[in-house]
Structures are given as structure tokens and as C-alpha cells.
């Protein structure tokens, strides 16, 4: 499952890797390779292109690049 956070400083797409007994979620930031893989080798609409740039920017930021 994926979630999107919009809070400044942590905004981006995350994979839910664990849901604990108390209901808290453990999240892993989406990687740039995952973003590229989802949007590569197919035509994109304007909205999808914008989304891909936003998600890639967030992933690269989390990776420190």
C-alpha cells in the first residue's frame, strides 16, 4: 500500500511496510528507481508527467541527491 504525505519537510510518496498492533504505520520513502519504473516506456498525459516529476523530485530529496 502507498500513502502520500503533504506535510512540508516530509512530503512525498511512501510504501507502508508494517502496520503495528497499536495502529501506527511504518513507512519507507519511495525510491527514484521505483518512480522511474512506474512511468517509463509509456506515453504520459500532462497530469501524469507533472506527477512523475513531483514524485521523482521527492524521491531524490529523500535519497539526498
Phi, psi and omega in degrees: 000144177247148172229154177241127178254141182245001181294127179306139180093336178227008182301143177149181178264140182226148171267137174277116182259345180198141169243117185279164182302329180276003177094351179288152181250142172258124185246148174236127180298144175295139180268159179297323179297322178295317180297311181300317179299327181284334185248355184284154171061032174205152177293145181241142172286169178301318180295319179293322178296316178298315179300317181297319178295317180297314181292320179295318178301315179296318180295316179296323178297316179296328180277354179078024179252000000 
